[in-house]
Amino acid sequence: MNHDAHADPTRQTELVSKSTLFKRYFQVDEYVVRHSLFAGGVSEPVTREVFERGHAAAVIPYDPEADAVVFIEQFRTGAFAAGLHPWLIEVVAGIIDDGESPTEVARREAMEEANCKIEELVPIGKFLVSPGGSSETLSLFCGRVQSATIGGIHGLSEESEDIRAFVLSFEDALTQMREGKITNLFTFAALQWLVLNREELRAKWQ
């Protein structure tokens, strides 16, 4: 049995077996585990498939002088498959490659997706994206930028990216959120964080 050292040490998990069911660009593994029960004792073996797509980093670029936020918009097949409007308003994000740190990815993706130079990064947190079926985590940041010249179409052609970068005032960004036009959850969370920390950021960065 083993457990996360940061969690309750009485709650433990045993890996009975693990096998790979599918592997291409993404991977699906089958886990068989036993785990502690709230009422005491240990569960019977539980079989679950886990979608392995890697770990990601994202950054909400914020210009404290203009009080403005940089967003991107792009087509998302998952949204299309869910029956939602498939062009999503998002913050900059990307998968962490081997040997990269989350901060390196945040800075790299900001340039690739929005031609946006991050001057300073503030960590927001590390989150599980969909823990019921995926191991993916997201390291989320807020980045200080100068937004005056940001805009246009960006992305890497070899990755079939077609990304529009644009800038909204903080108030207009909140309006988009209130009207339900932001359906990407970590973009919603990043904006909520900015609502709570905007005044402190502006005092620090101006």
Stockholm file with secondary structure:
# STOCKHOLM 1.0

chainA/1-206         MNHDAHADPTRQTELVSKSTLFKRYFQVDEYVVRHSLFAGGVSEPVTREVFERGHAAAVIPYDPEADAVVFIEQFRTGAFAAGLHPWLIEVVAGIIDDGESPTEVARREAMEEANCKIEELVPIGKFLVSPGGSSETLSLFCGRVQSATIGGIHGLSEESEDIRAFVLSFEDALTQMREGKITNLFTFAALQWLVLNREELRAKWQ
#=GR chainA/1-206 SS CBCCTTSCTTCCEEEEEEEEEEESSSEEEEEEEEEBCTTSSBCCCEEEEEEECCCEEEEEEEETTTTEEEEEEEECHHHHHTTSCSEEEECEEEECCTTCCHHHHHHHHHHHHHCCCCSEEEEEEEEESCTTTBCCEEEEEEEECCCTTCCEEECCGGGTCCEEEEEEEHHHHHHHHHTTCCCCHHHHHHHHHHHHHHHHHHHHHC
#=GC SS_cons         CBCCTTSCTTCCEEEEEEEEEEESSSEEEEEEEEEBCTTSSBCCCEEEEEEECCCEEEEEEEETTTTEEEEEEEECHHHHHTTSCSEEEECEEEECCTTCCHHHHHHHHHHHHHCCCCSEEEEEEEEESCTTTBCCEEEEEEEECCCTTCCEEECCGGGTCCEEEEEEEHHHHHHHHHTTCCCCHHHHHHHHHHHHHHHHHHHHHC
//
